[in-house]
Amino acid sequence: MNKEVLLAHPWFGPCLAALIAVPLALLVHRLGGIVLKRVTRSTPALFAMLIGIENAARIVLPLAALQMVWQAAPDDLRFIGSVRHLNGLLLIAAVTWLTVRAVNSFAEGVLAQHPHDVTDNLQARRVLTQTRVLARTANSVLLVAGGAMMLMTIPGARQVGASLLASAGVIGIVAGLAAKPVFSNLIAGLQIALAQPIRMDDVLVVEGEWGRVEEITGTFVVLRIWDDRRMILPLSYFIEKPFQNWTRHDAQLLGSVFFYADYGMPLAPLREEAERIVKAAPEWDGRFFNLRVTDATERSMQIRVLCTAASSSLAFDLRCTVREGLIDFMQREYPQFLPRLRIEDGAPPQASPA
């Protein structure tokens, strides 16, 4: 009798179909994963994406199979509407999770092919910046789309949305003004990813501060200042305002050292000493060096030394080495020609009458 009652129950057929559909979905996940991994093994980015979505797909496929079972069940079945709705919400959430994981894993696979911890990392930093900014932008869009789809399945949320759209006069203006910074940063992020005025690990001078780009998020850029402070700037700043990028095309820099000397200082020994200091410095990359008098005042002459280095940090150290070495040389060999204020004794010479 109990067996006949069980077989005659309206939920017996859907539940039996569900018990069959879930193992089949897991079997498809298992076999499909093996086949796809073998096919994509030669493509690191796709292979990394498959590895990243494996757990999410293990949930999405059974939920999709269950949703097909509930949709095939009779509409007059008790509680079937609630079951369909709940399973649909879980499926949308799982698909959103899967797509976010797919984007992040694909990005990680791309970055693994372009390591940026090497000496010549210009191309790697370009790929790093584009990949991270685009991945974070895509994740934001996917999360918003997933949340919107879940809300659209709730009748009350649809009514609220219709009411907001019907009163889109003042509310639309207020919402537009409130969302302006968000959308401006979103558009700026896409511009930075495509045009790349800045990249990860670029050396910048912003608002008078020298630092490296440590992080680029969907809304702001973190600049690590030379003394380990962090400057936080919105993405739109780098589209709307001028700044210095010392590593735009390559990391090599031309460093300059300025110092002053008395007019009596002979230039030949100073130039020889500067050449010796530069060539002995491990920071010099051997590309270029010179010493020139670039200005003359009523009290002293301005001397400039130019020297090249492979990166901005090496250029800074090289400039300090050259500056210290030349000052030490003048103090030791020509102290009388260091800049000083002269006061002559006696009356100034008089012009002879014509």
KAHU-V103043 format. One record per helix or strand of 2 or more residues. SS is the DSSP state (~ for helix, > for strand). FROM is the first residue (numbers start at 1). TO is the last residue. Records with the same first field share a line. If there is no record, write none. Layout:
BEGIN
SS: FROM-TO + FROM-TO
END
This chain:
BEGIN
~: 2-8 + 10-39 + 44-52 + 54-72 + 80-112 + 122-152 + 155-166 + 170-195 + 237-240 + 267-280 + 312-333 + 335-337
>: 203-206 + 209-216 + 220-225 + 230-234 + 244-245 + 253-261 + 284-296 + 301-309
END
